[in-house]
Amino acid sequence: MGMAGFYLHIPFCRQACYYCNFHFSTSLAAMDEMVQAMQMEIRMHASAWNKHHFESLYFGGGTPSLLSEKHLHALLETIYANYDIDPQAEITLEANPDDMTSDKLRLWKQAGINRLSIGVQTLSNDLLRALHRSHDAKQATASIQLALDAGFENISTDLIYGIPGLTDAYWVDEIKQLLALQIPHLSCYALTIEPRTALDHLISKQKFPQVDDEQVARQYLMLLDILESAGYEAYEISSFAKPGFRSRHNSLYWQGVPYLGIGPSAHSYQPPYRRWNIAHNRKYIQSIQQQQLPYEEECLTIAMQYNEYVMLRLRTQEGVHVKEMETMFGSSYVQYFQQQIQPWILSHHVVCQDTHYVLSREGRLFADRIAASLFMTDEETQIKV
């Protein structure tokens, strides 16, 4: 029985953050209908996934902390009734600080949630307002303390660096404030301007400054220095964990393990097929009510699978293993990879450690560019392999 991950996309938020391009609605009116539709979708997939053993459940979004106790229990009960869930599964819920109360935390714990991912983003009230977040800095630190007091040990916080106006000194102070709370996991992302977001619009109207690439690079390297010296593993480019606190769910993605996604816009992966649900709440609900799964699908070619393997593995601390690549794709792919990666080794962006290749500190700043230079097209597959 193969291991797998389970993802649920909760497509609701109280308000729209200016930088976000995920699918969500700020109207909560359809919450009942949505949860019922998601329960139906969970049941509809059950037979196709009955040979998988699920090691993680992840409530993402959107804002899963908006779920009521009734809705959360309904989803979990439907999953457990239809799937093989590991008794020690990591069960993560993404939460916004302004949703977190002692009562809610107690209910989450009773429901079986054993990991929280808290959307802090920044501890500057000015920058929180600029990003249109729904909480303030005091709520952020208070919510973490509430979670600790409620007995949650496995806590992750999201932070954003490279925000225009975030000084280096304040960035260091933010990291140290979170370290003082003994949080075992941090997910830290550069501010990226996604097309058609409110932030993209504001920048085009010159109402918000452009992101400074030098600031982004500098603040990422500062982050690496501080967290590694504090005993955190930089086990993936954006992910930092104390020993034993890596995200098991996200690690499944990076390892290319199958995962099932439930809800509008959710993605699923059953090699070599990838599916993604329609990103429209009403159309999703209507389709499910008619017993139709509203998804599109693609079959990944060998070249696409190889490219994805390279891109994901390079992001991790363990890097690309030559023997694993040979087992998965054959020796000709290894030869192609080793040939293409030579310039990056010579420029000290990639380090070769016996049988595997990892990004150097500076290489982490260029991960996407390096990965793209190693990709293979379907045409090259025919010629070279």
Buried (B, 14 or more C-beta within 10 A) or exposed (E): EEBBBBBBBBBBBBEBBBBBBBBBBEEEEBBEBBBBBBBBBBEBBBEEBEEBBBBBBBBBBBBBBBBEEEBBBBBBEBBBEBBEBEEEBBBBBBBBBBBBEEEBBEBBBEBBBBBBBBBBBBBBBEBBEBBBBBBBBEBBBBBBEBBBEBEBEBBBBBBBBBBBEBEEEBBBEBBEBBBEEEBBBBBBBBBEBEEEBBBBBBBEEEEBEEBBEEBBBBBBBBBBEBBEEEEBBBBBBBBBBBEEBBBBBBBBBBBBBBBBBBBBBBBBBBEEEBBBBBBBBEEBBBBBEEEEBBBEEEEBBBBBBBBBBBBBBBBBEBBBBBEBBBEBBEEEBBEBBBEBBEEBBEEEBBBBEEEBBBBBBEBBBBBEEBBEEBBBEEEEBEEEB
